């Protein structure tokens, strides 16, 4: 009977997701020991995954094994992949530049390229339709409503446009991780005593949908190798206990946005 139920369950999963298997990606023991603090953001390409932490960035293969690690400015936050390159959002912590920010460009092999300095700190970054969207600071750690986005041409030309956004709930700090699907911005926050920790906005910052979805450690839309007309993402979850000083370890789940909710579609083993 148990075998029969298991077969029915497996058939149902394969039927619902069209025969696709989305197995969780788990980092190996010791792979992320170079991390400073928690993972701040992720981005993905057909070739690799990229994890940012406060003082560096990892390049990781699709099995979860680290290919390369480089140091980065303190505090490096979210990252995005655009046109074969990685772009990081920086909120400067070092005394000489405290209170300022930057967008740092890296090659796909994490070699530092161009840098765009800003007079304010930023966190959360993505690219959509030839523009970078990023969270503008400073933002207080205390509960507050509303945040700001900056919009800048992806070739760093022209002026920055500022958009006010509000998903109807209190946040702490500002935007943490940003990704896109089509013409929509998917943004996660640190919620302040609320389960509504993410939201969808249009290109002008107008609220489309507030979500009960926590992804402040990073999430990113799947790359072209995962062909889908549905909004699908990878979400990073820490699976180590930092209070016990365990070696950093993470798991990435596959998530689909449907019927107004983020649904975990990771294949169950």
N, C-alpha and C positions, 0 to 999 in steps of 0.2 A: 504493500500500500504506500509506504514511504517513497519507494522508488518511482511508483506511478505519479505521485504528487510532484516529485522533483522533476520528472520528465514534462509534466504539464506546465510547471513554472518556467522551465527553460524554453519550452516551445512558445509560451506567452511572451517572454522577454524578446525572443528572436522575431516573433510576429509583430510586436508593437514597434520595435525599432528597425524593422526591415532587414533583419539578419545582421545588423551591425553590432559589433562587440566593442564596448568602451571600458577596457580594464583600467583600474586605477594605476597611476604612476607613483611609485614610492621610492624615495631616495634611500641609498644604502647607508649602513652604519659608517660614520666618520666622513661621509662625502661632503657634508656642509659645515665641518668644524671651523672653517675660516669665517663663518658668519658672525657679524657683530650685531647683537640684538636679534629681533625677529625678522623674517622676510618681509620686505616692504611692498614689493610688487612683482609681477611677472609679465613677460610677453613671450610670444611664440612665433616660430616660422616653420616652414616645412622641414627645415634641417634640424632645428634645435629649440630648446626651451631656454629662457633667461630668467634668473631670479636676482632681484636686487635686495641688498640689505644696507644697513646704515652706512657702512664704509666700503662697500664693494659690490661686484656683480659676478654671478656664476653663469657660465654657459654649460648647459646640461643636455645630454642626448635623450631621446624619447624613451629610454629604459630607466631614466633617473640617475645615470652615472655622470659625474662632473667631468667635462672636457677641459675647462679652463676657468680660472678665477683671477680677477684683477681688482686692485684697490680703487676706490672712488672717493670723491669728496664727501666729507661729513657735513650734512646729512643727505645721502642719496635716498630718494623715496621711490615712487612708482616709475616704471619704464614702459616704453612702447616700441613696437617694431614697425618701421616704415621704409619702403623703398630700399630694402636690403640692409638697413642700418638700425641701430638701437639708440633711443633718446631717453635720457634720464631727467627727472624733475629734482632739483636741488633746493633745499632750504639750508642756507649756510649757517653752520654752528661755530666754525672757527672764529676766534676773536677778531681777526683782521677784516672779516667780511660778514660778521654776525648781523642778521636782520635782512640780508640780501638773498638773491637766488640766481639760478642759472638753468639753462637747458644744455646738457652735454651730449654731443653726438659721438657714437662709437661705431666702428666697423662691425660686421657680423662676427669677427674674431676678437672683438672687445679691444681694439686698438683705438685710443682716443683720437678724435678728429676735431671738428669745429665745436665752439662753445658760444652760447648766446647769454650774456650777463643781464640780470634783471635787478631793479632796485628794491624788490620785495621777494620774500621766500615763496616757493611754490611746492606743491605736492599733488600727485595724481596727474597723469599725462596720457594723451592719446592723439591719434591723427585721424581726421575725417575730411574727405573731399579736398585735400591739399592744404588743410589748416591743422595746427596743433591746438588742442584744447587742454588747459591745465588749471588746477586749483590754485587760486591766488590767496596768499596770506598777508600778514599774520592773522591767525585765528586763535581765539582763546581756548584753553583746555576746559573751561567751564561751559555748561550747557548754553547753547544759543541757537536761534532760528536763522536759517539762510546762510548762504556762502556765495563766493564769487568765482567765476571762471574767466580765464584769459583766453583769447583767440588770436593766434598769430599765424601768418602764412608760413608754410613748412619750409620755405627757402629763406626764412628769417627776414623777409622784406616787409616794408610797410609798418603801420602802427598796430599796436595791440588794441583789440576791442574787448571791453569788459561786459560780462553778462551776469546778472543777478539770478541766482537759482534758489529755490526753496521747495523741499518735498513734504513740508507740513509737519515735520517732527524736529525736535532738538538734536543737535550734533555736538560733539566735542572736537576741537581742532577744525579741520576743513575736509576737503575731498581727499580720500586716501588712495583709491584705485579707480581708474577710468578705462573703459574699453568701448568699442563701437560695434554696431551691426547695422548695415545699411546707412540710413540717415539718422540713426538714434544713438544717443550717448547713454551708456550704462555706468552709473557712478555709485561707489560704495563709500560709506562714512563710518566713523566711530559713533554709534548711537548713544544717546544720553538717556538711559532708563527707558528704552523703547526697542521693540524687535524690528521696527521699520528702519533698517540700516542701509538700504539702497534705493535707487530710483532711476527711472528712465526719463530723459529729457530730449527734446528736439534740438536742432542745430542752433536755435535762438535762445535756448535755456528754458523753454516752456515745459512745465511738468506734464509728462505723459502718464506715468504710473509710479506710485510709491510701492516698494516691495519689502516683504519680511524675508530678507536675505542678507546674511552676513558674509562679507568677502573683503574685509579690510586688510587681509594679508596678501591680497592680490587675486585678480581674475582677468582672463583675456579671451577674446573670441578665437575660435579654432581657425587654424590657417587653411589655405586652399586645399591641402591634401585631404581634408575632411569635407568633402563636397556636401553641402546641405543648404536648402532654402530656409531652414529654421534657424533661429538664433541659438547657437550652441557655444558653450564656453568651457574653459578649464578654470577650476577654483582651487586655490591652494589652502590646505589645512595643516597646521602644525600637529604632529603626533608625538612630540617629546614633552617632557615636563621641565620647563626652564627653571622653575623654583628649586628643583632637585639637581640642577646643573647637568641634566642629561645631554648627551651629544645631540645636536640639532638634527631633526629628521622631519620630513614633510610627506604628505600624500596629496596628489592632485585628483580631483573628482571631475567627471564630465557632467555638465549641467545644461538643461534646455529650457528656454523661456517659452511657455505655452499656457494658454487660458489665463493669462495675467499672473502667472507664478513661475518662479524658478524651480525646476524639477530635477532632482539628481537622477541621471540616467546611467550612472556607472554600473557596469556589469557586476552583478553579485556572484561571488564564488561560493 
